[in-house]
Amino acid sequence: MASRRSPSTDAAARSPAPAGEDFGTAMERLEAIVGRLEGDETLGLEEALALYEQGVALAAECRRRLTGAQLRLTEVPVDVATPPEPFGASVDDEGAEADEDAEEGDEGGAGDGPPAR
């Protein structure tokens, strides 16, 4: 029996994943293979097995790429994890600001909290 296949689905399902193929294209090819396996009742055993093997290889490649992307997101460099200092401020400037705030609190200005007894 002749099978009813579209040329674009055939091309996507036949060739293995090229090394430079992007993730989205690999997923589209995998979806085309799954669609053929699920919907084409005229597939012969050998063709179905070949498609299945290609699908498994594409799924493994997509999983490898996703794992790599996840690692890139979770392995944050130390210098990025540390918040940057405010523009123009240095460690000494921050200490001086803290001292100024403490001095203002000693003066007992209005709105600074309950009066000292």
C-alpha positions as CSV (number, residue, x, y, z in Angstrom):
1,M,0.0,0.0,0.0
2,A,1.1,3.5,-0.7
3,S,1.2,5.8,2.4
4,R,-0.2,9.3,2.5
5,R,2.6,11.6,3.6
6,S,3.4,15.2,3.0
7,P,6.8,16.0,1.6
8,S,7.7,18.3,4.5
9,T,6.8,15.6,7.0
10,D,8.8,13.0,5.1
11,A,11.9,15.3,5.0
12,A,11.6,16.1,8.7
13,A,11.2,12.5,9.7
14,R,13.9,11.0,7.4
15,S,17.1,12.9,8.2
16,P,18.9,12.8,11.6
17,A,19.3,16.0,13.6
18,P,21.9,18.2,12.1
19,A,24.6,19.4,14.5
20,G,23.7,23.1,13.9
21,E,19.9,22.7,14.2
22,D,18.3,24.9,16.8
23,F,16.1,23.6,19.6
24,G,12.8,24.8,18.1
25,T,13.5,23.1,14.7
26,A,14.5,19.8,16.5
27,M,11.2,19.9,18.5
28,E,9.2,20.5,15.3
29,R,10.9,17.5,13.7
30,L,10.1,15.4,16.8
31,E,6.5,16.5,16.7
32,A,6.3,15.5,13.0
33,I,7.7,12.1,13.8
34,V,5.3,11.5,16.6
35,G,2.4,12.7,14.4
36,R,3.3,10.2,11.8
37,L,3.7,7.4,14.2
38,E,0.4,8.1,15.8
39,G,-1.7,9.0,12.8
40,D,-0.3,7.1,9.7
41,E,-1.9,3.7,9.8
42,T,-0.2,2.7,6.6
43,L,3.3,2.7,8.0
44,G,5.1,-0.5,7.6
45,L,6.9,-2.1,10.6
46,E,10.4,-1.2,9.3
47,E,9.5,2.4,8.6
48,A,7.8,2.8,12.0
49,L,10.8,1.4,13.7
50,A,13.1,3.8,11.8
51,L,10.9,6.7,12.7
52,Y,10.8,5.6,16.3
53,E,14.6,5.4,16.5
54,Q,14.9,8.9,15.0
55,G,12.3,10.2,17.5
56,V,14.3,8.7,20.4
57,A,17.5,10.3,19.1
58,L,15.8,13.7,18.7
59,A,14.2,13.5,22.1
60,A,17.6,12.7,23.7
61,E,19.2,15.6,21.8
62,C,16.4,18.0,23.0
63,R,16.7,16.7,26.5
64,R,20.5,17.3,26.4
65,R,20.0,20.9,25.2
66,L,17.3,21.6,27.9
67,T,19.6,20.2,30.6
68,G,22.5,22.4,29.3
69,A,20.2,25.5,29.4
70,Q,19.0,24.7,32.9
71,L,22.6,24.4,34.1
72,R,23.5,27.7,32.5
73,L,20.6,29.3,34.4
74,T,21.4,27.7,37.8
75,E,25.2,28.2,37.8
76,V,25.2,31.9,38.5
77,P,28.7,33.4,38.7
78,V,29.6,34.7,42.2
79,D,30.1,38.3,41.0
80,V,26.6,38.3,39.6
81,A,25.1,36.9,42.8
82,T,26.6,39.8,44.8
83,P,24.4,42.9,44.5
84,P,26.3,45.8,42.9
85,E,27.1,48.9,45.0
86,P,25.1,52.0,44.4
87,F,26.6,54.3,41.7
88,G,29.3,56.5,43.2
89,A,29.2,54.8,46.6
90,S,32.1,53.0,48.1
91,V,32.5,50.9,51.2
92,D,33.8,53.9,53.1
93,D,30.9,56.1,51.9
94,E,28.3,53.5,53.2
95,G,30.0,53.5,56.6
96,A,29.9,57.3,56.8
97,E,26.2,57.3,55.9
98,A,25.5,54.8,58.7
99,D,27.5,57.1,61.2
100,E,25.5,60.1,60.0
101,D,22.2,58.3,60.6
102,A,23.3,57.3,64.1
103,E,24.2,60.9,64.9
104,E,20.8,62.2,63.7
105,G,19.1,59.6,66.0
106,D,21.1,61.0,69.0
107,E,19.7,64.5,68.5
108,G,16.1,63.2,69.2
109,G,14.4,65.0,66.3
110,A,10.6,64.8,65.8
111,G,9.4,61.6,64.3
112,D,12.5,59.6,65.2
113,G,10.7,57.4,67.7
114,P,9.9,57.6,71.4
115,P,11.9,60.1,73.4
116,A,14.9,58.8,75.4
117,R,14.3,58.6,79.2
